[in-house]
Amino acid sequence: MVDSSVYKKGFTLIELLTVVSIIGLLSTVVLSSVNTAKAKARDATRLHNISQVKTALELYYSNFGFYPAIGCPSGCEGIVYPITQLTDPLETFIRFVPPDPSGATYLYQYTRNPPIYGYGLLMYLEKNSAYCKTGMNMDPAWWNSAPNCGF
């Protein structure tokens, strides 16, 4: 006679596969939550960075009476440039133009509105997967394609 307790000591293959699949499902949910939280944190950093640049631009305007031209001195208004090109004109007002938290240079953009009394800043938000805009005295024809950033 064979003792039946010998066969009851381990888990069956079905039980092991079930546990492994549950652990895999839970880890997928946790990792997707972490990635969403990271994207929200980068978006919050972007909003803060753009706020600092806006303050520096307003200080520049207070001192000189116009917003900085980058790329070319005149006739290029409405062309969008990476915001990192503002580093030299704004060095008196901000230590450095903050880089994008993801490391990409095209996610922050700057343009000056003709004649010289307005500017626009575009910023890519990961949670919306789209650009948003902020600025001062921008031409609505150029300005209408992106939603407002909220400040």
N, C-alpha and C positions, 0 to 999 in steps of 0.2 A: 504494500500500500504506500502511495506517495503522499508526503505531507503537503497540504495545500498552502501552508504559510510560506513556503519557499518561493512561490510565484507572486506573492503580494508585497514584496519588499521595495519595488521601484515604481516609477511613473510610466504610464503607457506613452506610446509615441504620439497619440492624439492629444493627450494632456500637455505634453511638452510643446507641441506645435501651437496649441491654443495659447499657452502662456507667452511664447515667443512672439506670436502675432499681436497679442494685446500690448506687450512692451513696445513693439515696433510702432503700433498705432499711437500710443501715448507719447513716444519720443517725437514723432512727426508733428503732433499737435503742439508740443512744447517748443520745438524748434521754429515752427511758423510763428508762434507768439513772440518769441525772442526777436526774430527778424522784423516783425511789425513794430515792436518797441524800439528797435534800433533806428528804423526809418523815421519814426515819430521824434526821436531824440535828435536826429540830424536835421529834421525840419524845424524844430524849435531853435537849434543853433543857427540855422540859416536866417530865421526871423530876427534873432538877436543881432547877428552880424549885419544884416541890411539896415537895422535900426541905427547901429553905430555909424555906418557909412552915410545914412541920411543926415545924421547930426553933423558929421564932418562936412558934408556938402553944403549944409545951411550955414555953417561957420565960414566956409570958403566964400559963399555968396555975400555974407555980411561984410567980409573984408574987401572983396574985389568988385562986387556989384554984378557978377555974372557967374555962371557955373563953369567948371573946367571943360575945356575942349581937349579931347584926346584923339589920337590918330591923325588928325589934320587940323590946322588952325581955324579954317572957316569953309563953308560950303559943303560940309559933310554931316550936317545935322540930320538926325533921323537914322544914321547908321549905328548899328549896335556893336559895342566892343566888350571884350571881357573886362570885368570890373577890376581885375588886377592892374590894368593900365592906369588906374587912379592913384596908385601908390605914390608916384612922384608929386603930382599936383596937390595931394592932400596930406603930405608928410608933416606939415606944420600942425594939422588938426587931428590927425590920428596916427598912431605909431606905425601901423601897417594896415593895409586893407586885408581883412580876414579872408583866408582861403575857404573854399567850400569844404565842409567836413568829410565829404567822400573823396576829396583830392582832385576832382575834375575841375577844369578851369572855365568851362562853358556854362556852368549852372548859375552863375551870377553874371548879369549883363547890364551895361550902362549905355544910355544914349542922351544926347542933349537936343532939346527942342528949339527950332528956330523961333525968334532970332537967338537969344541967349538967356531967356528968362525962365526956362523950364528944364527939367531932366526927368528921365525915366529909369527905373531899375526893374529888371526882370529877374525872377528867381524861380528855380525849379523846385517844386515840392513833391517829394516821393509819394506821400499819402494820396495825392490827387493825380499823380503821374502827368502833371502839366505845369506850365509856367504860371506865375501870378505876377502882378505888377504893383508898383508903388512909385510915387514921384510927386512932381510939382509942375503945374501949368503945362501939361502935355496935350498935344493935338489929339482930339478924340478919334480922328480918322486912323491914326497910327495906333492909338491906344486901345481900341475896342476889342481886340482879339483875345486878350487874356483877362481872367477875373482878377479882382482886387485881392491883395494880400491880407487886407483887414486892418491896416494901420496907416 
